[in-house]
């Protein structure tokens, strides 16, 4: 099936800013504007609303993310433009656009969360209208609520969404976009002084990590399903000294089979892996279960601990084989309530 591409918040902000600048400088309310994308192509956006304001002009563009499940699809991207002293294009965060509070991102703490490429696009759009100094305030009505469904709060972006995009185009179901967010999480952790991060799949893993170990804020880094990518990036980060992998065996056992993207659509169930390993450990088949959680529950506390340790060792061996042994790496397996099922490696650093 052919999926329809869309536009980034950065491209929409650039179009809204150009429309507002046009209204301010030419006294004309444009119905549409054309902007240039980083690749050189020019695209046209409809202007859905606008007005003259006491200090300048405002215009809005409705974001079309195409067939990508973007939280900002159909959101209004609003730009207020007013003249300022000097000849620079300045930026401010309006309603629903966040402010950076942690180091490690491409924008310094204290700055509006408008990334470098969108800033260039906005600046270019405004400069096609005027060479005077202006201040561009970007807003996304409802952006604070939408931001709670993104990585932004974990990255230290407070108050709303970030204006992002490196090409101006949203590719449907973009794995690169997710990986970029995951890489940002590692960058922020390193910049905040984390030396021994704990890689977890998501919220359940993060809660279990904080429950079972003494962690500092930001030390648990969510991986989602991209274990291969995140292990590679964490191993290459010179500021990290040691790594702890923590999660449910229903996900992590897949690493033994070389399944580094553990999403169910990209990898097989882990029950077969766990069942085969358990048969080797105990010399006979384990109780049948449709889930890995069920296999551990059926084993009883004594046998489940042994199975957990052996499984953790297999996962650790697979991870070390992938990234090499330059950084110490340990593995902890948890059940859904967050109890430890087994581990392998030295956990002293995190206790």
C-alpha positions as CSV (number, residue, x, y, z in Angstrom):
1,X,0.0,0.0,0.0
2,X,1.3,3.5,-0.9
3,X,1.3,5.8,2.1
4,X,0.9,9.5,1.8
5,X,3.7,11.7,3.1
6,X,3.1,14.9,5.0
7,X,4.9,17.9,6.4
8,X,6.8,18.5,9.6
9,X,5.9,21.0,12.2
10,X,9.0,22.9,11.1
11,X,7.8,23.3,7.6
12,X,4.3,24.4,8.8
13,X,5.9,26.9,11.1
14,X,7.9,28.4,8.3
15,X,4.9,28.7,6.1
16,X,2.9,30.4,8.9
17,X,5.8,32.7,9.6
18,X,6.1,33.7,6.0
19,X,2.3,34.3,5.8
20,X,2.3,36.5,8.9
21,X,5.4,38.4,7.6
22,X,3.6,39.0,4.3
23,X,0.5,40.4,6.1
24,X,2.7,42.6,8.3
25,X,4.9,44.0,5.5
26,X,2.6,44.1,2.5
27,X,-0.8,44.6,4.2
28,X,-2.1,41.6,2.3
29,X,-3.8,38.6,3.8
30,X,-2.3,35.7,1.7
31,X,-4.5,32.7,1.0
32,X,-1.4,30.5,0.5
33,X,2.4,30.8,0.7
34,X,5.3,28.9,-0.9
35,X,8.4,28.0,1.1
36,X,11.6,26.2,0.2
37,X,12.5,22.8,1.8
38,X,16.1,22.0,2.8
39,X,16.4,19.7,-0.2
40,X,15.7,22.7,-2.5
41,X,12.1,21.8,-3.5
42,X,9.4,24.4,-3.0
43,X,6.0,23.6,-1.7
44,X,2.8,25.6,-1.1
45,X,0.7,25.7,2.1
46,X,-2.8,27.0,2.5
47,X,-3.2,29.7,5.2
48,X,-6.2,28.8,7.3
49,X,-6.5,31.9,9.4
50,X,-4.7,35.1,10.3
51,X,-5.1,38.6,11.6
52,X,-3.3,41.8,12.3
53,X,-2.3,42.1,16.0
54,X,-1.4,45.2,18.1
55,X,2.3,44.3,17.7
56,X,2.4,42.7,14.3
57,X,0.5,39.9,12.4
58,X,-0.5,36.3,13.0
59,X,-1.1,33.5,10.6
60,X,-1.9,29.8,11.0
61,X,-1.3,26.6,9.0
62,X,-3.0,23.3,9.6
63,X,-0.5,20.5,9.8
64,X,-1.0,17.6,7.4
65,X,1.2,14.7,8.5
66,X,0.0,12.5,5.7
67,X,-0.6,8.9,6.7
68,X,1.9,9.1,9.6
69,X,0.4,8.6,13.1
70,X,1.8,11.9,14.3
71,X,0.3,13.4,17.4
72,X,0.3,16.9,15.7
73,X,-1.6,15.8,12.6
74,X,-4.3,18.4,12.0
75,X,-3.0,20.7,14.7
76,X,-2.8,24.4,14.0
77,X,0.8,25.8,13.8
78,X,0.6,29.5,14.5
79,X,3.2,32.2,14.0
80,X,3.1,35.7,15.3
81,X,5.6,38.1,13.6
82,X,6.5,41.5,14.9
83,X,9.3,43.9,14.0
84,X,12.2,44.1,16.4
85,X,15.4,46.2,16.8
86,X,18.4,45.1,14.7
87,X,18.2,42.9,11.7
88,X,18.0,39.4,13.2
89,X,15.2,36.9,13.1
90,X,14.5,36.0,16.7
91,X,12.5,33.1,18.1
92,X,10.1,32.7,21.0
93,X,7.9,29.9,22.3
94,X,4.2,30.7,22.4
95,X,1.3,28.6,23.7
96,X,1.9,24.8,23.4
97,X,5.5,25.1,22.3
98,X,8.1,23.9,24.8
99,X,11.2,25.4,26.3
100,X,14.5,23.3,26.5
101,X,15.6,22.8,30.1
102,X,18.3,20.2,29.8
103,X,21.6,20.1,28.0
104,X,22.3,17.5,25.2
105,X,19.8,18.6,22.6
106,X,20.5,20.7,19.5
107,X,19.1,23.8,21.2
108,X,20.6,25.2,24.4
109,X,18.7,25.2,27.7
110,X,16.4,28.2,28.1
111,X,15.7,28.5,24.4
112,X,12.4,27.8,22.7
113,X,12.2,24.2,21.5
114,X,12.6,25.1,17.8
115,X,15.3,23.0,16.3
116,X,18.0,24.3,14.0
117,X,16.6,23.2,10.7
118,X,13.1,24.6,11.3
119,X,14.8,27.9,12.5
120,X,16.6,28.1,9.1
121,X,13.4,27.4,7.3
122,X,11.5,30.0,9.2
123,X,14.3,32.5,8.7
124,X,14.4,31.8,5.0
125,X,10.6,32.2,4.7
126,X,10.7,35.5,6.5
127,X,13.7,36.8,4.5
128,X,11.8,36.2,1.3
129,X,9.4,38.9,2.5
130,X,11.6,41.4,4.5
131,X,15.2,42.0,5.6
132,X,14.1,43.9,8.7
133,X,14.6,42.5,12.2
134,X,11.6,40.5,13.4
135,X,10.6,38.3,16.3
136,X,8.8,35.1,15.4
137,X,6.6,33.5,18.1
138,X,5.5,29.9,17.3
139,X,2.4,28.5,19.0
140,X,0.5,25.2,18.9
141,X,-2.9,25.4,20.6
142,X,-3.3,22.3,22.7
143,X,0.4,21.5,22.4
144,X,1.0,21.2,26.1
145,X,-1.5,18.3,26.2
146,X,-0.2,16.7,23.0
147,X,3.4,16.9,24.4
148,X,2.4,14.4,27.2
149,X,2.1,11.8,24.5
150,X,5.6,12.3,23.2
151,X,9.2,11.9,24.4
152,X,9.4,15.6,25.1
153,X,8.9,15.5,28.9
154,X,11.7,12.9,29.2
155,X,14.0,15.1,27.1
156,X,13.6,18.1,29.4
157,X,11.3,20.0,27.0
158,X,8.7,21.7,29.2
159,X,5.5,23.5,28.5
160,X,4.7,21.9,25.1
161,X,5.9,20.4,21.9
162,X,9.1,20.9,20.0
163,X,9.2,22.3,16.4
164,X,11.2,19.6,14.6
165,X,12.1,18.2,11.2
166,X,15.2,17.9,9.1
167,X,13.7,17.6,5.7
168,X,10.3,19.3,6.0
169,X,8.7,16.1,5.0
170,X,7.1,13.5,7.3
171,X,7.5,9.9,5.9
172,X,4.7,7.7,7.1
173,X,5.4,5.4,10.1
174,X,8.9,6.8,10.1
175,X,11.3,4.6,12.1
176,X,14.1,7.2,11.6
177,X,12.0,9.8,13.4
178,X,11.6,7.5,16.4
179,X,15.3,6.6,16.4
180,X,16.1,10.3,16.4
181,X,14.0,10.8,19.5
182,X,15.7,7.8,21.2
183,X,19.1,9.1,20.3
184,X,18.2,12.4,21.9
185,X,17.3,10.6,25.1
186,X,20.8,9.1,25.2
187,X,22.4,12.5,24.4
188,X,20.4,14.2,27.2
189,X,21.4,11.5,29.7
190,X,25.1,11.8,28.8
191,X,24.9,15.6,29.0
192,X,23.3,15.5,32.4
193,X,26.1,13.4,33.8
194,X,24.7,9.9,33.6
195,X,27.6,7.5,33.3
196,X,25.9,4.1,33.8
197,X,22.5,4.2,32.1
198,X,19.8,1.6,32.5
199,X,18.2,0.7,29.2
200,X,14.5,-0.2,29.6
201,X,11.7,-0.9,27.2
202,X,9.2,1.6,28.6
203,X,7.3,2.8,31.6
204,X,7.0,-0.6,33.3
205,X,10.7,-1.2,33.0
206,X,11.5,2.3,34.2
207,X,9.4,1.9,37.3
208,X,11.0,-1.5,38.1
209,X,14.5,-0.1,37.6
210,X,13.8,2.7,40.1
211,X,12.2,0.3,42.5
212,X,15.0,-2.2,42.5
213,X,18.0,0.1,42.2
214,X,19.3,3.4,43.4
215,X,19.1,5.5,40.2
216,X,19.5,9.2,39.6
217,X,16.9,11.2,37.6
218,X,17.4,10.5,33.9
219,X,19.5,7.4,34.4
220,X,16.8,5.1,33.1
221,X,16.6,5.5,29.3
222,X,13.6,4.1,27.4
223,X,14.5,2.0,24.3
224,X,11.0,1.1,23.0
225,X,11.6,-1.9,20.8
226,X,14.9,-0.7,19.2
227,X,17.4,-2.7,21.2
228,X,19.9,-3.1,18.5
229,X,20.0,0.6,17.6
230,X,20.1,1.8,21.2
231,X,22.8,-0.8,22.3
232,X,24.9,0.3,19.4
233,X,24.5,4.0,20.3
234,X,25.1,3.5,24.0
235,X,28.2,1.5,23.4
236,X,29.6,4.2,21.1
237,X,28.9,7.0,23.6
238,X,32.3,7.7,25.3
239,X,30.7,9.3,28.3
240,X,29.0,6.0,29.4
241,X,31.1,3.7,31.5
242,X,28.8,0.7,31.9
243,X,25.3,-0.4,30.7
244,X,22.5,-2.2,32.4
245,X,19.7,-3.8,30.3
246,X,16.5,-4.3,32.2
247,X,13.2,-5.6,31.0
248,X,10.7,-8.4,30.7
249,X,11.9,-11.7,29.2
250,X,9.0,-11.7,26.8
251,X,10.9,-8.9,25.0
252,X,14.5,-9.4,25.9
253,X,14.6,-13.2,25.2
254,X,14.2,-12.2,21.5
255,X,17.8,-10.8,21.5
256,X,19.1,-14.4,21.9
257,X,17.6,-15.2,18.5
258,X,19.1,-12.0,16.9
259,X,15.8,-10.2,17.0
260,X,17.0,-6.7,17.7
261,X,13.7,-4.9,16.9
262,X,11.4,-6.6,19.4
263,X,8.1,-5.2,18.1
264,X,5.6,-8.0,17.6
265,X,5.2,-7.1,13.9
266,X,9.0,-7.5,13.4
267,X,9.9,-10.5,15.6
268,X,8.5,-13.8,16.6
269,X,7.2,-14.6,20.1
270,X,9.8,-15.3,22.7
271,X,7.8,-18.2,24.3
272,X,9.6,-20.8,22.0
273,X,13.0,-19.4,23.0
274,X,12.2,-19.5,26.7
275,X,10.6,-23.0,26.5
276,X,13.6,-24.5,24.6
277,X,16.1,-23.0,27.0
278,X,14.1,-24.2,30.0
279,X,14.0,-27.7,28.6
280,X,17.8,-27.6,28.4
281,X,18.2,-26.3,31.9
282,X,15.8,-28.7,33.6
283,X,16.2,-31.7,31.3
284,X,12.5,-31.8,30.3
285,X,9.7,-29.8,28.9
286,X,8.3,-26.8,30.8
287,X,4.6,-26.4,31.5
288,X,2.9,-25.2,28.4
289,X,1.8,-21.5,28.3
290,X,0.9,-19.0,25.7
291,X,3.1,-16.3,27.3
292,X,6.6,-16.0,28.8
293,X,5.0,-14.6,32.0
294,X,2.9,-17.8,32.2
295,X,6.0,-20.1,31.8
296,X,7.8,-18.4,34.7
297,X,4.7,-18.5,36.9
298,X,4.2,-22.2,36.2
299,X,7.8,-23.0,37.1
300,X,7.5,-22.0,40.7
301,X,9.8,-19.7,42.6
302,X,12.8,-22.0,42.9
303,X,12.9,-23.1,39.2
304,X,11.9,-19.6,37.9
305,X,15.0,-18.1,39.5
306,X,17.3,-20.5,37.9
307,X,15.6,-20.1,34.5
308,X,15.7,-16.3,34.9
309,X,19.5,-16.3,35.6
310,X,20.2,-18.6,32.6
311,X,18.0,-16.6,30.3
312,X,19.7,-13.4,31.5
313,X,23.1,-14.9,30.7
314,X,22.0,-15.8,27.2
315,X,20.7,-12.2,26.6
316,X,23.9,-10.7,28.0
317,X,26.0,-12.9,25.8
318,X,24.0,-11.9,22.7
319,X,24.3,-8.2,23.6
320,X,28.1,-8.4,24.3
321,X,28.6,-10.2,21.0
322,X,26.9,-7.4,19.2
323,X,28.6,-4.4,20.8
324,X,31.9,-5.9,22.0
325,X,33.2,-6.1,25.5
326,X,34.7,-2.7,26.0
327,X,31.9,-1.5,28.3
328,X,30.7,-3.7,31.1
329,X,27.1,-4.8,30.5
330,X,24.7,-6.5,32.8
331,X,21.1,-7.8,32.4
332,X,18.2,-7.9,34.8
333,X,14.9,-9.6,34.0
334,X,11.7,-8.5,35.6
335,X,8.1,-9.7,35.6
336,X,5.1,-7.5,35.0
337,X,4.8,-6.3,38.7
338,X,8.4,-5.4,38.6
339,X,10.0,-8.2,40.6
340,X,13.4,-9.5,39.5
341,X,13.2,-12.9,37.8
342,X,17.0,-13.3,37.2
343,X,20.2,-11.4,36.4
344,X,23.6,-11.8,34.9
345,X,26.6,-9.6,35.3
346,X,27.9,-7.2,38.1
347,X,25.1,-5.0,39.5
348,X,27.2,-3.3,42.1
349,X,27.3,0.0,40.2
350,X,23.5,0.4,40.3
351,X,22.9,-0.7,43.9
